[in-house]
Amino acid sequence: MNDKQILQAMSGLMAGMFVAILAGTVVANALPRIIADLGASQSSYTWVVTAELLAMTATVPLWGKLSDLYNQKMLLQLSLSLFIVGSLVAGLSHDVGLLIFSRVVQGIGAGGLTALAQVVMAAIIPPRRLGKYAGIFGAVFAVGTVAGPLIGGVLVDTSWLGWRWCFFIGVPFALLGIILLQRTLKLPTVRREVTIDYLGAFLIVAGVCALLIWTSLAGNSFDWASWQTAALTLTGAALLLAAVFVEARAKDPVIPLSIFRNRTVTLTTVASLFVGVAMFAGTVFLSQYFQIALGKSPTVAGLMSLPMIGGLLVSSTVAGQLISRTGRWKGYLVGGGVTMTVGLALLSTIGADTHFGLLSLYMAILGIGVGMLMQNLVLAAQNDVPAQDLGTATSVLSFFRSLGGTVGVSVLGAILANRVASEMTKGLGAAGIAPEGGGHAVPDMTQLPDALRPIVENAYGVATGDLFLISAPFAVVALIVVLFIKEKPLKTTSGMERRLAEAEAEAGAESGAGVEFAKDGSGDEGTGGAPVADKEPAGR
């Protein structure tokens, strides 16, 4: 594909990626209104967020494996279709049970989009040219992550729209993505005999869900040290150990354990885990800091996040262009690790009286660091694996980045609640005011008496700064891991070209049997990736 065709195909991929990110972030500022309108409880509040995140994180490896077996354009369009169904049901929900179910459907679709967008991009663009396009994807990711709460706040504050449009707004983008992919994405289908490891898939999803449910609810619905914690962690660990046992013996495993023998894949996976902690913590807790410690509205809080968006957008785009021009990429990973660490360390100094100009500089530095790391870690892994494992390697990195974000937000959220309660007790005692309640409820700043407002603002300012101080060592670990990644020359052929060449070579070794190729440009040729080969290629 030439540059024009790549940009045309990427338009559909970018629409899909934006939809996937928007699904998880747009409801952040709308949830209080949603829960109040549906008459739901605080536990339901948690599950509306957790259900989508669980489904997305747990299914990313499955979508990645399917992309190595079946037609990738068909899978992308299926993901978008699932997202549309989930969004429509969510927007029309009149009870919280249906809303939570719809969020699970949304999450499954978003998991496919998260994994497949980067897989398809690697299939059509050689690693040597991938940097500049990966930078564009990093920018889309940043805008969707940070602008989602702003969009949600505006929709809720607009009387003639309301919270239901937080779900409806993604539908036009998803429909546009399906149409653009059908018209612009042309991928040949490699058809061969395949087997699906259903047991391994079930064990992976169940084990991950058990651990994510624990990190999402611990500290809120039950204590970290409780029988629920013991039950969920032991169950999750047992299921994942069983998954390792099954995957090691499966004919065609969901996550081939052999890919972790590749040093680059292992190191980039670990680094992605810690980048996820920094990236999600920065967006989630800064939004709350703006609204409570600084007393801003949801809409203004979204606008105040623009320096981070700008830093991430500029750094990912510029670094991508330079990587494509020079072929050198490790320096940007190291620079991103250093910059991310510095950004987190600077943000650890913020409080309720921090000037917005200084705060903007700190956020921009953090955004620059994350932008240089996030997409280029994927590029390094994609460049160093066989083409037939591109989907699996890419989805593993996306999975661990999401896992890091999920666990990080849950653990840091519990730390935030305890730190706020401690600071509130101290502040109230100094003011001679008797504390009421447990101090863990999120306050409505518009309803607070003037005497309490500065105490609450100071508590959230101090606690948020402490969270970034706790996050900084994770960034240091990511930097150390990046230093051990060996820089290798970027390949000049696309993933699909390499995949076809590898399959043809394997088929030749088997006297021409086992692999058949079909064009899939417009969807009227082939069977969309159905397995029709009479013999599995050697080496699989």
Salt bridges, closest charged atoms under 4 A:
ASP3 OD1 - ARG129 NH2 2.58
GLU193 OE2 - LYS251 NZ 3.88
ASP252 OD1 - LYS65 NZ 2.92
ASP252 OD1 - ARG540 NH2 3.50
ASP384 OD1 - LYS488 NZ 3.05
GLU423 OE2 - ARG419 NH1 2.57
GLU423 OE2 - LYS426 NZ 3.48
ASP466 OD2 - ARG419 NE 2.41
GLU487 OE1 - ARG328 NH2 3.32
GLU510 OE1 - LYS535 NZ 3.16
GLU516 OE2 - ARG191 NH2 2.62
